[in-house]
Amino acid sequence: MALSYKARRRWSLVILLIWLPFYIVVAVSVMNAIPRQHLLVELLIYLVLGIAWAIPFKFIFKGVGKADPDAE
């Protein structure tokens, strides 16, 4: 069952306002827990972590910035 446009907008707000800050805290905590790495390795890990959170939610964010397709 596909989500409606309004439901996708609501879920995208929930994800951005609740899930993303939580994910950032967890990612930074994990990075602080592992031993210090070379600067480029840390940069690569942060880059991967920064992109990885959005991949499962790609279908929710797709088309949210456009006008409502169901509106007249």
C-alpha positions as CSV (number, residue, x, y, z in Angstrom):
1,M,0.0,0.0,0.0
2,A,1.5,3.3,-1.1
3,L,1.5,6.3,1.3
4,S,-0.5,9.3,0.3
5,Y,1.2,12.7,-0.3
6,K,0.0,14.1,3.0
7,A,1.2,11.0,4.9
8,R,4.6,11.1,3.2
9,R,4.9,14.8,4.2
10,R,4.0,14.0,7.8
11,W,6.4,11.1,8.0
12,S,9.2,13.1,6.5
13,L,8.7,15.7,9.2
14,V,8.8,13.0,11.9
15,I,12.0,11.6,10.4
16,L,13.7,14.9,10.1
17,L,12.7,16.2,13.6
18,I,12.9,13.0,15.7
19,W,14.9,10.3,13.9
20,L,17.7,12.4,12.4
21,P,18.8,14.0,15.7
22,F,18.7,10.7,17.4
23,Y,20.7,9.1,14.6
24,I,23.3,11.9,14.8
25,V,23.7,11.3,18.6
26,V,24.1,7.6,18.0
27,A,26.6,8.0,15.2
28,V,28.8,10.4,17.1
29,S,28.6,8.1,20.2
30,V,29.7,5.2,18.1
31,M,32.6,7.2,16.6
32,N,33.7,8.3,20.0
33,A,33.6,4.6,21.2
34,I,36.0,3.3,18.6
35,P,39.7,4.1,18.8
36,R,41.0,7.2,16.9
37,Q,41.5,6.5,13.2
38,H,43.4,8.4,10.5
39,L,41.7,11.6,9.5
40,L,40.7,10.4,6.0
41,V,39.3,7.1,7.5
42,E,37.2,9.1,9.9
43,L,36.0,11.4,7.2
44,L,35.0,8.4,5.1
45,I,33.1,6.8,8.0
46,Y,31.2,10.1,8.7
47,L,30.4,10.4,5.0
48,V,29.0,6.8,4.9
49,L,27.0,7.4,8.1
50,G,25.7,10.7,6.7
51,I,24.3,9.1,3.6
52,A,23.2,5.7,5.1
53,W,20.4,7.2,7.3
54,A,18.5,8.5,4.2
55,I,18.6,5.3,2.1
56,P,15.8,3.5,3.8
57,F,13.6,6.6,3.7
58,K,14.2,7.4,0.1
59,F,10.6,6.5,-0.9
60,I,9.1,8.8,1.7
61,F,11.2,11.9,0.7
62,K,10.7,11.4,-3.1
63,G,8.3,14.1,-4.4
64,V,7.6,15.7,-1.0
65,G,8.9,19.1,-2.1
66,K,6.7,19.3,-5.2
67,A,3.0,20.4,-5.3
68,D,0.3,18.0,-4.1
69,P,-0.5,15.8,-7.1
70,D,-4.0,15.1,-5.7
71,A,-4.9,18.8,-5.4
72,E,-7.1,20.4,-8.0
